[in-house]
Amino acid sequence: METILQMIHRDFGELIGRASGPLKFRLFVMPTVVTILAIRADRRDAREGRPAPLGAFIMNSIERRWLFRIALKDIGRIFIVALVLDSVYQLFVLKAFHIEQLLVVAVVCAVVPYVLVRGPITRLVRLMIHKKLERAKRSPLATTDAHSRR
């Protein structure tokens, strides 16, 4: 039990140390890139009329595999980059390799931002598209153009 507590204490200290150590830029760049990828995917989903991915993933077992593949495609490369960068950090700065820290950093930098951003942005973009269509329907130009085509 003592060694587990020591390991947790060591890991926590080393994880916190990443925020101020060398290669700290990756802790800001990777979540930003993942957020941009999530926004692009959300806009694509909203245009194609697909539901919010997390809700569909939980509720719709038929589309679960397809949604998982889309998520892997969107964040797979950045997840691998997070794994590589943290491995380099561990080997050169810590002079050790801790798989549990590697996975925590990669998940926090790549998966968490994707999941947090993906659903709300889809809903926001869908709302914006809906409002734009409503305005277009009410616009006098839309009715004039429709009458002039007849």
N, C-alpha and C positions, 0 to 999 in steps of 0.2 A: 504494500500500500504506500509506503514511504517513497519508493522509486517512481510510482505513478504520479504522486503529487509533485515530486521534483521535476519530472518530465513536463508536467503541465505548467509549472512555474517557469521553467526554462523556455518552453515554447511560447508562452504568453509574453515574456520579456523580449524574446527575439522577434516576435511578430510586431510588437509595438516599436521596436528599434528600426524596423524597415521604413517607417514613416519619415525618419530623419537621416537615414544612412545613404550610402551611394545607391544609384539606380532608383531613387525614390520617385522619379518622374513616371515610372511605369504604373505606380499606384493611382495616378491621375489620368494618364493617357489611355490606358486600357479600358477603364470604365467609360471614358468619354467616347472612345471608338465603338464600344459595344452599344452605348446609348444611341449613337448615330445609326448604327446598323439596325437597331430595334425600331427607331423612328421610320427608317426606310421600309422595313418590313411591315410596319403598321399602316403606313400610307398605301402600300400595295394591297394589303388585306382589306382596307376600307374601300378602295376603288373597286375591288372585285367582290365586295359584299360578304366577305367572310366574317365569322364571329370573332370576338376577342379570344386569342389563343389559349390563355390559361383556363378560362371558363370552358371552352370547347374541349380542351385536353382532359379536364376533370369529368365533364358531363358526357362526352361523346366518345365511347370506346371504339367506334368505327374509324374515326378520324385521328385517333391518338397516335398511331404509328406515323402517319403522314405529318402531323404537327411536330412530333419529336424529330423527324428528319429535317424539317424546315428549321427548327431551332438549332440542331447540330450544324446545319449548313451556315446559319447566320453567325453562330458564336464559336464554331469548331476551330477555326484558324486562330482567333484571338485567344482561345483557351490554351491552345498549343504554345502560342507565343508567351502567354503568362507562365506556363510550365517551364519553358526554356529560360526565360528571364529570371525566374525565381531560383531555378537550379543554378544558374551562373552566380546569382547573388549569394546563395548558400555556400557554394564551393569556394568562391573568392573572398567573401567577407567573413562568413562564419567558420570557414575551413571544416565544414561538416555538411552532411546531407540528412534532412529530416523530412520524410515523405508526408507526414501529417501536416507540417507547415506548408509544404509545397501545394498540397490539395486545398488547404484553407485559403491561401493567397489566390490561387487560380480560380476557385469558386467565387470568392468575394470580388475579384476584379473582372470576371467574365460572366458568370451565370447570374449573380444577384442583380446587377444593373439591368440585364436583359429582361429578367422576370418582372422587376419592378416597373420598368418603363413600358413594356410591350402592351399590356391591356389598357391602361389609361390613355395612352396615345391613340390606340385604335379607336376608342370611344370618342375622343376629342376630334379626330380627323373625320370620323363618320358624322358627327354632329355638324362640323363645318361644311361638309359636302351637302348634307341635308338642308342646312340653312341657305346655301348657295342655290340649290335647286328650287327652294321655296321662293327666294327672291326673283329668280329667273321666271318662274311661273306668274308672279304678280307684276312683273315689269311691263310697262306699256309697249316697249319695243318687242317683247316676246309675243304679245297678242297681235301687234301690227304685222310683224313678220309672218305669223301663222296665217293671218287673213290674206296677206299679199301673195302667198304661195298657192292659194286655191284658185 
